[in-house]
């Protein structure tokens, strides 16, 4: 909340709850993380593969200088709020000493529990911890039969009970359904729509880790954005109705019309916001030959604007190398990325506004916001039956800005259907930025604007805004 907006923000009690759906408490906590990391690490790191065949001997997993503290320290300095570790990738090798299979880290030369080391290091550093557990398993002889689903659930239970709080459980859509079998030694096929019995598996997550969000291309809490390039569509709605890949096929993880994930649906049935996953390198796992193909700080910043800046989250993969550490090239890019963001958002010019006026002001408190959010967020909102209104900031002296940040009070749902930012240039009001969706965070990068008056016009019944910021980015190309 900027000081300027605070002067208008009353604790609102809206008589009627807004248009459904609204986020749950666990989803709101997840929205606030915005940037977190993925750690792809397994036998593939040592065999130079992206998808292991499942017949790799445990002996190949041999990091030479593993340091969970180094990995977590780099992530933290990059501004990440949590890390999700591939506890088991498609090759089936488990990074913890599971009782469900001998194909695990205890049989490797490394021997130690990687899940324990990373989760402990995260907790110590104040980062949240999440798990990726591949449904598809190219090693396990039970895969394809009902016994494997029991094994998968047992593995999940071990991960959800042995390692403290988990913030996200990641179910990959590459789960052995159509199009995913067919590795050199993989001939087993499953029917992704029925095989896994997801509702039962998700009930385990709810029971053991009620605060964890569950990710898949069919949700239920967080949806895949539909690409692995790290960007959301524009607009990007947090509401979504997953559908099957074709008529008559019910949606399930690995079986959705995933292309819809980029934009979501304006009147979607569920609050199921998008997560944008991408690797800092071309591959998900570390490969020597990709050491010079690490994304630059500027490329990462652009992805941040196109993911977090469109209301989604940014899940950036940083694969540990064969030492079991983040490679110096990746570290350099990550620290550079964080510096660019810090500099871009260092000074909020909106706080220097002399006055802020609004077409509509009211006060009270929204019951739904309280029920789901649990905190007393303040915001400025249009009255329940009003669908358009604006805020105007006036400055004593001209201010120059090229970046705008708007946050919607999403505990009430996604009500804003359109926002227009205009500035008084000479005697004319000019539109300098506009969008359909806002959501958790909306960022605009525009040509530099110098003005003494900025107006924000919102459309959408009961639209509620919790923050507006104006910035001048010292690193933005003119
Ligand atoms: C995909 C997997 O097949 C990749 O290996 C990687 O784990 C990525 C995040 O998800 O579907």
Boltz pocket constraint, residues with backbone or C-beta under 6 A from the ligand:
constraints:
  - pocket:
      binder: B
      contacts: [[A, 50], [A, 172], [A, 173], [A, 174], [A, 277], [A, 284]]
      max_distance: 6.0
